[in-house]
């Protein structure tokens, strides 16, 4: 999509695409992406990029995409990812160059990293997510250096599978 609003994408199976599964883009706003199964795409499962706002991504199953499960990219603002299950991704959920978003009640499992905050991302709130099966627990919540003091992270649970499944909250 480009510059559209007031759209719902619900109850779909999106799979085996060459690049992205779902790609709201350039100025898309007021969109709900809900109850979809998005898997086995050639890059990213669900990505919103370039000036998107008021996007809600909720209750989706996202797995087996070659790069990332869900990505907020390049000035995505005032948006939410909640109650999603993301698994078997290189990077689970990524916020890059975006601000004022909320990521909560998601489960990220069996991925290279859990939830990442890349550079130039600020005023985002990440809370009450469960992250498990990450090969290195230090990659469960990855925060680039310039994003460390500009975002709120709290009440996330990381299960260290390499330490008898004991949860800890970084």
PLY file of the C-alpha trace (Angstrom):
ply
format ascii 1.0
element vertex 170
property float x
property float y
property float z
element edge 169
property int vertex1
property int vertex2
end_header
0.00 0.00 0.00
1.03 3.59 -0.46
-0.67 6.53 1.24
-3.89 4.70 2.07
-5.82 4.55 5.32
-8.72 2.95 7.15
-8.01 -0.57 5.92
-8.19 -3.90 7.76
-6.16 -6.91 6.67
-7.67 -9.82 8.60
-7.80 -13.62 8.62
-5.44 -14.24 5.71
-2.71 -16.78 4.98
0.23 -14.96 3.42
3.13 -17.21 2.43
5.84 -18.11 -0.06
6.25 -14.61 -1.51
9.60 -13.72 -3.06
10.23 -10.74 -0.75
7.76 -9.45 1.89
4.58 -11.00 3.20
2.66 -7.81 4.05
4.18 -4.41 3.18
2.19 -1.30 4.09
4.44 1.48 2.81
4.93 5.20 2.23
2.37 7.15 4.22
0.01 4.28 4.96
-2.02 5.05 8.08
-4.90 3.86 10.27
-4.49 0.22 9.25
-5.21 -2.92 11.26
-3.30 -6.12 10.46
-5.04 -8.78 12.55
-5.40 -12.57 12.85
-3.20 -13.39 9.87
-0.75 -16.24 9.42
2.36 -14.96 7.65
5.13 -17.45 6.91
7.90 -18.63 4.60
8.39 -15.33 2.78
11.73 -14.44 1.19
12.59 -11.56 3.52
10.30 -10.00 6.15
6.90 -11.28 7.25
5.21 -7.95 8.08
6.97 -4.63 7.46
5.65 -1.08 7.62
8.11 1.41 6.21
8.50 5.08 5.35
6.20 7.47 7.17
3.53 4.95 8.22
1.45 5.81 11.29
-1.40 4.49 13.41
-0.79 0.91 12.34
-1.98 -1.91 14.63
-0.40 -5.33 14.17
-2.16 -7.81 16.46
-2.93 -11.49 16.97
-0.82 -12.66 14.02
1.22 -15.85 13.66
4.50 -14.94 11.93
7.17 -17.58 11.30
9.86 -18.97 9.00
10.55 -15.77 7.05
14.18 -15.49 6.00
15.07 -12.22 7.79
12.59 -10.71 10.24
9.15 -11.43 11.57
7.78 -7.91 12.15
9.57 -4.64 11.35
8.74 -1.00 12.07
10.97 0.92 9.66
11.92 4.48 8.64
9.73 6.91 10.54
6.92 4.58 11.53
5.07 6.34 14.38
2.19 5.98 16.80
1.78 2.27 16.05
1.33 -0.94 18.04
2.42 -4.58 17.78
0.59 -6.68 20.38
-0.41 -10.28 21.02
1.62 -11.65 18.09
3.46 -14.97 18.02
6.75 -14.70 16.13
9.04 -17.68 15.72
11.93 -19.10 13.74
13.19 -15.74 12.42
16.68 -14.29 12.10
15.36 -11.25 14.04
11.95 -11.44 15.71
10.57 -7.87 16.03
12.63 -4.87 14.91
12.14 -1.13 15.37
14.43 0.88 13.11
14.53 4.66 12.72
11.03 4.90 14.23
9.47 6.56 17.24
6.52 6.62 19.62
5.46 3.00 19.12
4.39 0.33 21.61
5.37 -3.35 21.48
3.66 -5.55 24.09
2.23 -8.98 24.94
4.11 -10.63 22.06
5.89 -13.96 22.19
9.13 -14.31 20.23
10.67 -17.77 20.16
13.38 -19.84 18.50
14.90 -16.87 16.67
18.37 -15.34 16.33
17.25 -12.28 18.31
14.07 -11.32 20.12
13.17 -7.63 19.97
15.67 -5.14 18.54
15.79 -1.36 18.79
18.03 -0.03 16.05
19.67 3.38 15.82
17.58 6.52 15.55
14.66 4.85 17.34
13.28 6.73 20.34
10.20 7.18 22.55
9.19 3.56 22.01
7.74 1.42 24.81
8.47 -2.31 24.92
6.80 -4.24 27.74
5.25 -7.52 28.84
6.73 -9.57 26.00
7.99 -13.14 26.38
11.20 -14.09 24.60
12.47 -17.66 24.61
14.67 -19.99 22.65
17.13 -17.27 21.61
20.56 -18.81 21.08
22.33 -16.06 23.06
20.18 -14.48 25.82
22.07 -11.20 25.33
20.34 -10.96 21.94
16.86 -11.30 23.48
16.49 -7.52 23.79
19.00 -5.92 21.43
19.42 -2.18 21.82
21.78 -0.12 19.67
23.97 2.24 21.68
22.23 5.48 20.69
18.80 3.98 21.51
19.67 2.88 25.06
18.49 5.95 26.96
15.63 7.00 24.72
13.17 4.10 25.00
11.24 2.41 27.82
11.66 -1.33 28.33
10.04 -3.07 31.29
8.33 -6.28 32.46
9.66 -8.37 29.58
10.42 -12.01 30.35
13.40 -13.72 28.80
13.71 -17.46 29.29
17.30 -18.64 29.15
16.95 -22.11 27.64
20.63 -22.72 28.26
20.16 -22.27 32.02
17.46 -24.88 32.80
14.70 -22.60 31.56
15.05 -20.09 34.40
13.39 -16.80 33.46
15.07 -13.49 34.13
14.03 -9.94 33.38
16.79 -7.83 31.86
0 1
1 2
2 3
3 4
4 5
5 6
6 7
7 8
8 9
9 10
10 11
11 12
12 13
13 14
14 15
15 16
16 17
17 18
18 19
19 20
20 21
21 22
22 23
23 24
24 25
25 26
26 27
27 28
28 29
29 30
30 31
31 32
32 33
33 34
34 35
35 36
36 37
37 38
38 39
39 40
40 41
41 42
42 43
43 44
44 45
45 46
46 47
47 48
48 49
49 50
50 51
51 52
52 53
53 54
54 55
55 56
56 57
57 58
58 59
59 60
60 61
61 62
62 63
63 64
64 65
65 66
66 67
67 68
68 69
69 70
70 71
71 72
72 73
73 74
74 75
75 76
76 77
77 78
78 79
79 80
80 81
81 82
82 83
83 84
84 85
85 86
86 87
87 88
88 89
89 90
90 91
91 92
92 93
93 94
94 95
95 96
96 97
97 98
98 99
99 100
100 101
101 102
102 103
103 104
104 105
105 106
106 107
107 108
108 109
109 110
110 111
111 112
112 113
113 114
114 115
115 116
116 117
117 118
118 119
119 120
120 121
121 122
122 123
123 124
124 125
125 126
126 127
127 128
128 129
129 130
130 131
131 132
132 133
133 134
134 135
135 136
136 137
137 138
138 139
139 140
140 141
141 142
142 143
143 144
144 145
145 146
146 147
147 148
148 149
149 150
150 151
151 152
152 153
153 154
154 155
155 156
156 157
157 158
158 159
159 160
160 161
161 162
162 163
163 164
164 165
165 166
166 167
167 168
168 169
